[in-house]
Amino acid sequence: MAEEIRAEMVANVWKIVAGVGDTVAEGDTLVILESMKMEIPVLAESDGTLDQLAVHEGDVVQEGDLIAVIG
């Protein structure tokens, strides 16, 4: 079953850490967001393969926006 990872706040996508097709484990950092000079890691919530990455470095995400899908 696919798991959607969504933004928890308005932020800039500062750095992409994992790529589509990568195997990830629960707790692995997928993306690093930046908000108010703070770096916020977006973590995998389960083990699997990164099937989709819906953001690019420099994008601005809103609360609830899709960041990634883990299959």
C-alpha positions in Angstrom: 0.0 0.0 0.0 1.4 3.4 -0.9 2.1 6.0 1.7 1.8 9.7 1.0 4.2 12.1 2.8 2.7 15.6 3.0 4.1 18.9 4.2 3.3 19.8 7.8 3.9 23.6 7.3 4.6 26.3 4.7 8.3 26.0 3.8 10.9 26.1 1.0 12.3 22.8 -0.3 15.9 23.3 0.6 17.5 19.9 -0.3 16.3 16.7 -1.9 18.1 13.8 -0.2 16.4 10.6 -1.7 15.6 9.9 -5.3 12.8 8.1 -7.0 13.6 4.4 -7.0 15.6 4.6 -3.8 14.9 2.0 -1.1 14.2 3.9 2.2 13.7 2.8 5.8 11.4 4.3 8.4 13.1 7.4 9.7 15.3 8.1 6.7 15.4 11.7 5.5 13.7 12.2 2.2 13.7 16.0 1.8 14.9 18.9 4.0 12.6 21.9 4.2 13.6 25.4 5.3 11.3 27.7 7.2 12.2 30.8 9.3 15.9 29.9 9.0 15.3 26.4 10.4 16.0 23.1 8.6 13.2 20.6 8.9 13.8 17.0 7.8 10.9 15.2 6.2 11.2 11.5 7.2 10.0 8.3 5.7 7.2 6.9 7.9 7.7 3.3 6.7 10.1 1.1 4.8 9.7 0.9 1.1 10.7 2.3 -2.3 10.4 6.0 -3.1 7.9 5.8 -6.0 7.2 9.5 -6.5 8.9 12.8 -5.5 6.4 15.7 -6.0 8.8 18.6 -5.2 12.0 20.1 -6.6 14.7 22.0 -4.8 13.6 25.7 -4.5 9.8 24.9 -4.5 7.5 26.4 -1.9 5.1 23.9 -0.3 2.0 24.7 1.6 0.7 22.7 4.6 -0.8 19.5 3.2 1.0 19.5 -0.1 2.2 16.2 -1.4 6.0 15.7 -1.0 6.6 12.0 -1.8 4.9 8.6 -2.1 6.5 5.5 -0.7 5.4 2.1 -2.1 
